Amino acid sequence: MRLPAGLLTAAFLTATLAAPVLAQEDPIQQTIRNQLDALQKDDYATAFSFASPTIKGLFGSPDRFGMMVRQGYPMVHRPGAVQMLELREVAGNLWQRVMITDQQGRTHLLDYQMVQTADGWQINGVQLLPSVGVGA
């Protein structure tokens, strides 16, 4: 059975374009895991080291960064379970989706924007995604 040329070309392009993104998956996920590990230990200096220069400039100090995480992202500060989902490229930016189950058993989806710097992959922002399928 022969595949149509257009379908074969589309499959090739999809695989070729996805390869560079997938090659970065392990170091990106490790950066996020390292930051989560540091946050669980209240080691805000180490957690802050995984933030991009933009985030470091925005918060200025590990203590202010830690306060923001504790107040705005309690599920990140003390996760119950963490699962890495898909890494994707959107408008030239790499986004790692992460599913975190908090200590009360609630599930949260977050998108981590990642940037590559001279110090390796760093976190340039985190978006808490709206819950899907929940409502009155």
N, C-alpha and C positions, 0 to 999 in steps of 0.2 A: 504494500500500500504506500503510495506516494503522498507526502504532505504538500499542500499548496505552498508555492514559493513565498507568498506573503506571510503565512503562518510560521514557516521555518525562519524567515528573516526576523519576525517579531520575537520569536523564542530566543534566537541568538542574541539580539539586542538586549532583551531583558536580562539574560544571563551575564552578558558582558558588562552592562551598566551596574548590575547588582554586585558583581565581584569586588570592586573596590570598597564598597560599603561593608560587605561581609568580612573582608580582611581586617577591618577595624573593630569588629564586634567584641573580641576577647579583651583587648586593652581598654576599650570604653566601658564594658561591663565591670572590669576589675576596678577602674577608677571609682565608679559609683559604689561598688561593694566596699572599697576602702573607706570612702567617706561615711557610709552608713555604719561601718564598724567603729570608726572614730567617734561618731555622734553617740552611739550607744554607750561609750565609755566616758562621755562628757569631755572628750579631748578635742575641744573646739579649735585649737591651734592646728592640729593635724587635719581635721575636717576642712578648715579654711584653706589649707594648702592645696586642696583639690578643686577649689573655685578658680574661675578664670580671672584674669586681671580686671575685667569689667566688674565682676561681682566683688572682688576685693576692694576696688575703688568705691563701690556703692556703699559697702558696710564698714570699711575702714579698719576693723579690728576683729579678731576671732571671737571676742566676747559679744560684740554687737551681732555678729553673724549667728552665734549660738542662740542668742535671745530670739532672733527672728525665726530660727528653725523651731525652737521650743514653742513659741507662740503661734506661728503660722502653719507649721508642718509637724504636728505631734506624731503623726503616723511614721514620719521619717526619723524623728528623734528616737522613738522607741517602737520599732516595727516588731510585729509578731512573726511574720513570714515575708520573704521577698522573692519574687519571681521575675526574672528578666524575660521580656517579651520581644517584640520585633524592633530591629534597628532599621531606620529608614532615612532617606534623604528627601527633604522638602525644601524647595527653592534654594538649593545649595547648602542647606544646613543639615547636620546629622542630629537625629532625635532618637533617643533610646526610650522605649516604653517600658515602664516598670509597674508591676502589680504588687502592692503592699497590703497585707492583711494586718490591721492594727491589733493591739492586745485585747481589744473587746470583740474581735472577730469580724469587724467591718472591712470590706475590701475597697481599696482606693487605686485608681489608675493615675499614673503620673508620667509626664513626658519630660525627659532630661535633654536639654540642648547641649551638645558637646562641641568643643572647639579644640583644635590641635595647636599647642603652643610649643615653645622651646623646652618647656618642662613636661611635655607629653600631653595626653588628653586631659582636659579640664572641663568642669561643669560651668556652663554659661547661663544657666537658668533652669528652673523647674516649674512646670505647669501642672496644677492639680486639675485633672479632667473631670467634667461633670458626670455624675452617676447616670447610667443609662438604664432605662426600663424601670425606674422607680417613680412612682407618682400616684396621685389620687385618681 
